[in-house]
Amino acid sequence: MSVSAALSSTPSYHLTSLPSTSPLSLRFSLSFRENNTRGRLFLSQKQSRVVVVRSQATTTPASSEAVKVTAVPSQMKAWVYGEYGGVDVLKFDSSVAVPDVKEDQVLVKVLAAALNPVDGKRRQGKFKATDSPLPTVPGYDVAGVVVKVGSEVKDFKVGDEVYGDVNEKALEGPKQFGSLAEYTAVEERLLAPKPKNLDFAEAASLPLAIETAYEGLERLGFSAGKSILVLNGSGGVGTLVIQLAKQVFGASRVAATSSTRNLELLKSLGADLAIDYTKENFEDLPEKFDVVYDAIGQCEKAVKAVKEGGSVVALTGAVTPPGFRFVVTSNGAVLRKLNPYLESGQVKPVVDPKAPFSFAQLAEAFSYLETNRATGKVVISPIP
């Protein structure tokens, strides 16, 4: 059976975006066109490489007032893979069935998505024992517009801008239809209203990473007045751990590691101490911390940097006591809780300066992510 046929075996509900010359189309308002100059706010003029924190991209309208949705097509464009492996297994398919919508789900017209390390590991078959059946449309993070609602949905209506992580459990039966497609079906409880001040690309960069950062801090028992060391502070999760620890949890002191080129970024995000791991061994520093958030896989070293009685959380790699690991649970309520911090600018998305990658550049984007050199998040926009 072909990839298209296998993914087309379920009924579907439909909505489409057509070229602007068509009477049925997704259109952008004049007010958006007047303000759609693509811009970047640089975190520091001292950086040789800069990170996009706020941008107005011509491909991602910032307001649903500028979007008109009409009908849903029977088929959509999507990236799929029918076997596990490297980026070469990813195939573009223009005739994938739009997924069915269950009673507790909404159908989202995807305007932006983001890549996460778990996407690559899943594609490589590292979680095949608990994975959904192949072929798979990958993607966890999504930002877009609701175009259909299930009968039990209460908080969202057609036209609402939303964002979220489409998989409640990252490794246990993730969806066969992910976010790297024109449409995706998502449980209402996994979504939240998109922050009003963020465009779709910025919003898509947040869900899995910010939920992981938040849940990890909670599991560490982090609270006001405590100190924290963040390993890989310039990564997708690390950039948000720094900000949440400082702005939401009230950290007394935040230290973080990165390479030389990202030290100014760490400081701009709120780190009191930026450690260049190419020049210093953080585990040998005389200062110790109440907790260590290991977002890189160095738990054996991390436990040497924590105070007696402190805690270490490790997202990847081998775990050394007293370190522990957890797998995030997607929860729209967490995003709703953090939205005020995002809308006030206290917490900012950090998007890699190479992004956004176009939908056609997905394999290139995955290859870049898997070099482990990305700063912040790798975003795909527009879709398609």
N, C-alpha and C positions, 0 to 999 in steps of 0.2 A: 504494500500500500504506500502511496506517495505521502510526503509530508503534508501537502495540502489536504489530501483526502483524509488522512488520519486526524488532522485538526478540525476538519469540517464535518465530523460525524455527529455533532450535537446541534439542536435547533439554535437559532440566533435571532436577536433583535438588533435593529440597525439605525445608524445615523451617519451622515457623510459630511465631509467638507469638500467643496468643489472649487474649481478656479473662479476667480472673481468675475469672469465673464458669464458665468452661469447664473440663472435666476435662483438656483438653490445653492447657497454658498455660505462659507464662513468668512465674514468681512471684518475689517478693522476700521474704527471710526476715524474721522478726520483729526480729531483731537489727539489721537494716539500717533497718527502720522506726523503731526507737527512736533512731536516730542520723542520720536523713536530713534534719534541719533544714538548710535551705539557708543556707550561711554564706560570708562573704568575709573574706579576710585582706588588709588594706590595706597596701600597701608603705610608705606614709608618711602620717602624719596631716596633713602640710603640703600634700598634694596636694588641689587643688580637684576633680580627677577621679581616681578610684582604679582600680586594675587588679586583677582577680581573679587571685590566684596559687594559692590552694587553696580549693576549695569542695566541699561535699557536696550535690549537687543531688538532689532527690527523683526525678528522671527518669533518673539514671545510677548504678546500683548499682556499688559499688566492689569487690565480690568475687564470683568465680564460684561460691563456696559458696552465694550467695544466688540463683543463677540455675538454673532447671530448663528444659532444652530438650527438645523432643519430636519433632515431625514437621516436614518441610519442605514448604511449599506449592508448587503448580505455578506460581503467579503471585505477584507482589509489587508493592508501591507503590514508585514511583520518580519522580524528576524527569528529564525528557528534553527534548531539542530536536532538531528535524528540519531546521532551517536555521540558518545563522549570523546573528548579530545581537546586539541589546541584551538586557536582562533579559526583555523581553517575549516572547522566543522560548521561554523555559522553560515547560514544560507539566507539570502533575501527572498521572500515569497510574497507575491502580490495578490494571492488568492486564498488567504487563510480565513476561515469562518469567524465572524465576530462572535465572541463568547456569549452564551446564554446568561441571563440575569436571574439569580435566585431571589426568593422573597426578601432576604435581608441584605441584598446587594444593590449597588448602583453601577451603571455603566458609565465609564469615564472616557471622554475624548482626550487622549493623551497629547499634551502639548510639550512636555519635557520629561525626561527620565534621567537617572544617574546610575553609574556603575559602582559596585562594591566588590571587595575581595571575595565575598561569598559567591558572587555570580560566577567568577572564574573557577573557583574550586568546585562548584556544582557542575559546571560544564565539563570539567576534567574528570568527573565521575567519583570524586572523593566522598560523596554522600549518597551514592547510588542505592544503598540498602534502604534508605528512607525517602528517596526521591519520588516524585510523581512520574508517571509513565512518559517515555519518549514517544513522539517528538515534543520538544519543549520550546515555548516562547520565553526567553529569559527576562530578568528584570524584577527588582524589588521596589525601588523608589519611583514614585509617580507624582506628577502635578498636571492638572487638567481641569476640564469642565464636565459636570454631570449632564448626561444626555438622556438617561432613563433611570427610573427608580423602581425597586421591587415593592411588592404590596405591603411589606412590613416596615419599610423605611420611614422614619419619622423626622429626622433632623436635616435632610437634604432634599432639594428639589431640582428640577431641570434648570440648568443655567448657573448653578452654584460652582464657584471655583474651589477646588479641594486639593489636598496633598496628603501623602501617606505612604507607608510601606505595605504593599499588597499581600504580604505573607505573614500571617500571625505568628507562625513558628518558622524560623529561618531554615531549619534543617529537617523538619518533620512534615513530609508531604507538601512542600511548597507548590504553588499553583502551576499547572501545565501552561496556562496563559498568563505570562507576566506582563511587565510594563513596556517592553521594547516592541511596541505595536501601536497601531492607530487607536485602538480601543482596548480597555481591560475592565473586567468585572471585579469589584472589590466590596467586601463586607463593610457596611456602614460604620461599624465600631472601629475599623482600622484607619478611618479618614478624619480629617479635621479641615475647617475652613482655611484656605490659603491666607497667610498673613498679607494684609492689604498693601504693605509697602514693598513687597518682594515680587519680582516677575516670576514667571513659571520656571525658568531655568534655575534661579536661586532657590525657589521653594523645593524643586525636585532634588536638590543636593542635600536636603536636610534629614528626611524621615528616619531611615535606618541608623544613620550615624548619630543623630541627636538623641534618639531613643536609647541607643547603646550607651552613649555617654551618660545620660541621666540614670538609667537603670543601674549601671555600674557604680556610680556614686552612691546611690541609695543602698546597694548591696554592701558597699564598703562601710556603711554607717557614717558617711561623711556629713559634717554639720559645721555650723558657724564656729570660727575660731581655730579650726584645724588646718594643718599644712598638708600639701600634696605635691608629689612629683609625678609628672606626666611623661611617659616615654613615647617618643614619636609625636611630639606636640604639634608638628606641622602636617600630620595626616588628617584624613577625613574625620575620624573620631577624636583624635587628640586636640585639634583646633577647637572643638566644641566642649571637650572636658575642661580645658583651660577657662573658657568663658563661663560655663555653667558653675564650675567650682567657685569662681570669683563673684559672679553677678547673681546667681540663684541661691547657692548654698552658703555664701559668706565666708569663703576661705580666708585665713589670716595670712597665708603665704602660698604662692603657687610657683613651682619650679617646673621646667620642661626642657626636653632635649630635642635637638635638631642638628642638621648640618649647618655649616657656616652661613650659607646663603639665606637661611630662614630664621636667623636669630632675631632680626628686627621684627619679623612677623610675630614671633612668640611674644615679644614685648608689647606690640600693638594690641594683641588679644588680651593682655592682662597679666602675663607672666612676670613675676618679680625677679626671677632668676632664669636666664636663658643659658643653657649648657650646650656647648659645642661638642657633640660626641666624637668628632674627629680629632679633638685635642685633649679632651678630659674623659676620665672614667668616672661616671656619676656614682658608681658604687664605692669609690675610694674617697669621696668627699667627706669631710668631717661632719657636715650637716646631715641629719637624718629627718625623716618625715613621718607624719602620722599615718599616711596611706600612700601607696604607689599605684598608679593606674598604668599598667603595662599594655600598651596598644601596639607593640611591635614583636613580642615573643622573646623577651629576655628575663623571664621570671627568676632564673637562678641568680642573676645579678641584682634584680629588683629587690629581692628579700634582704639583701645586704644594705639597702638604702632606707629601710623602714625602721622606725623606733621599736623598742621592745613592746610587745602587745599591740603593735599596729597591724594593718592589713594590706594585702597585695591582691589586685585582681588582674588576671591575665586573659587577654582575648584570644591569643593564639600561642602555639608552641607548647613545650613541656611545662608542667606546673610543679613548682617546688614549694613545699609547706613553708610558711603559712599562706602561701598563695592559693587562690581558687579561681575557677573559671565559671562563666555562665553563658547561656545563649539567649539573646534578647527576645522578648515577646513584643510584637508590634501592638500598639495601643493608641488609638486616636485621642484618648483622654489625655495622654502625656503631651501630645502635640498641642492640644487646646490649652493645657496648663502653661506651656512655654510660649504660646503665641504673643502674649503681652510683652515678653522680654524681646522677642523678635521685632514686633511692631514699634517698640520704643527705641530700637537700635542698640540696646544693651548687649544683645547677642546677635552676631552677624554670621551669615553663611560665608564660607570661604570656598571659592571655585577656582580650580587650577587655571593658570593663565593661558594654557593651550585650549581650554574649553570656551564655549561649547563646541563639541564635535557635531557634525551633521549626522543625520540618520544614516546616510550612505557610508559614513566613516566608522561604523560600529567596530569592525575588526581592528582598525587602527587604534581606536579608543581603548579597546580591551588590551591590545599589545602594549600601549603606553602605561595603562594601569598596572600591568603585570611586571613592569620594570621596577616597581616600588619607588619611583621617583616623583610621583604626583604630589602636588601640594594642595591640601584640601580635597575637594571632590572633582571627579571627572563626570561631566554632564553631557547628555545627548539632547540637542534641540536645534531646529524644530523637528517634530514628528508628524507626518513623514517629511 
